[in-house]
Amino acid sequence: MNPDDQTTIRYRLDRAAEALAEAQLLLAHRHTRTAMNRLYFACFYAVSALLLTEGHSAPKHSGIRALFDQHWIKTGRLPRESGKLFRRLFEERQRSDYLDLAAYTPAEVATLMEQVPSFIDSIRQIVNAATGD
């Protein structure tokens, strides 16, 4: 892995942590739609970092999801629940960003938010092992 990739990977993991913190603040102020968006992006940045450890990247969200499923979920390197959570967050983010009248209760967002830190932590551990951090 070249130094530029390592810099990008670190940046994406930092963005994942930042997006999760943003989601927590937004939920605390009952901005549930935007909190859902930030939860998805927290996972998206982490998955993008993970894929880059093996030289995988894609220009579209659908490509990132497909690569994650192909290289990490279907191979059993990460549990199926991780793939389900990532897909669910993508779908909810699409709904919250693009559908009129989309709404979430704080409890709905909080339920998903409870799962995201361990998702990101598991990816961070794999990334750290791959990058020697």
C-alpha positions in Angstrom: 0.0 0.0 0.0 1.4 3.4 -1.0 1.7 6.3 1.4 -1.1 8.2 -0.4 -3.5 5.4 0.1 -2.6 5.3 3.8 -3.2 9.0 4.1 -6.6 8.6 2.4 -7.5 5.6 4.6 -6.7 7.6 7.8 -8.7 10.6 6.4 -11.7 8.4 5.7 -11.6 6.9 9.2 -11.4 10.3 10.7 -14.4 11.4 8.6 -16.3 8.3 9.8 -15.7 9.3 13.4 -16.7 12.9 12.6 -19.9 11.9 10.9 -20.9 9.7 13.8 -20.3 12.6 16.3 -22.4 14.8 14.0 -25.2 12.3 14.0 -25.2 12.2 17.8 -25.4 16.0 18.0 -28.2 16.1 15.4 -30.2 13.4 17.2 -29.8 15.2 20.5 -31.5 18.2 18.8 -34.1 16.0 17.2 -32.9 16.5 13.6 -33.6 12.9 12.8 -33.5 13.0 9.0 -30.1 14.7 8.9 -28.9 12.4 11.7 -29.8 9.4 9.5 -27.8 10.9 6.7 -24.7 11.2 8.9 -25.1 7.7 10.2 -25.0 6.4 6.7 -22.0 8.5 5.8 -20.1 7.4 9.0 -20.4 3.9 7.7 -19.7 4.8 4.1 -16.4 6.5 5.0 -15.4 3.5 7.1 -16.2 1.0 4.4 -14.4 3.2 1.8 -11.3 3.1 4.0 -11.6 -0.7 4.4 -11.9 -1.3 0.7 -8.9 0.9 -0.1 -6.7 -1.3 2.2 -7.0 -3.9 -0.6 -6.9 -1.4 -3.5 -10.6 -1.3 -4.1 -12.5 1.8 -4.9 -15.6 2.9 -6.8 -16.9 6.3 -7.9 -20.5 5.6 -6.9 -22.2 4.5 -3.6 -23.7 1.5 -5.4 -20.2 0.4 -6.3 -18.9 0.8 -2.8 -21.8 -1.3 -1.5 -21.2 -4.0 -4.2 -17.5 -4.2 -3.4 -18.2 -4.4 0.4 -20.6 -7.2 -0.2 -18.3 -9.0 -2.6 -15.1 -8.8 -0.7 -16.2 -8.7 3.0 -19.7 -10.0 3.5 -20.1 -12.8 1.0 -16.6 -14.1 1.9 -17.5 -14.1 5.6 -14.7 -11.8 6.6 -17.4 -9.6 8.3 -20.7 -10.8 9.5 -23.9 -10.7 7.4 -25.3 -8.3 9.9 -22.7 -5.7 8.9 -23.9 -5.9 5.3 -27.5 -5.6 6.4 -26.8 -2.6 8.5 -24.9 -0.8 5.7 -27.7 -1.6 3.2 -30.4 -0.4 5.7 -28.6 2.8 6.4 -28.2 3.5 2.6 -31.9 2.9 2.1 -32.9 5.1 5.0 -30.5 7.8 3.9 -32.0 7.7 0.4 -35.5 8.0 2.0 -34.5 10.8 4.3 -32.7 12.9 1.6 -35.0 12.4 -1.3 -38.5 11.5 -0.3 -41.0 14.1 0.7 -42.6 13.7 4.1 -39.9 11.2 5.2 -39.7 11.3 9.0 -38.1 9.3 11.8 -38.7 9.2 15.5 -35.7 9.8 17.7 -36.1 6.2 18.9 -35.8 4.9 15.3 -32.6 6.8 14.7 -31.3 5.8 18.2 -31.8 2.1 17.5 -29.6 2.3 14.4 -27.1 4.7 16.1 -26.5 2.0 18.7 -25.1 -0.3 16.0 -22.9 2.1 14.2 -20.0 2.5 16.7 -19.3 -1.2 16.8 -19.6 -1.4 12.9 -17.0 1.4 12.6 -14.8 -0.1 15.4 -14.7 -3.5 13.7 -13.6 -1.9 10.5 -11.0 0.3 12.3 -9.4 -2.8 13.8 -9.1 -4.5 10.4 -7.8 -1.3 8.8 -5.2 -0.8 11.6 -4.0 -4.4 11.2 -3.7 -3.9 7.4 -1.9 -0.6 7.7 0.3 -1.5 10.7 -1.2 1.1 13.0 
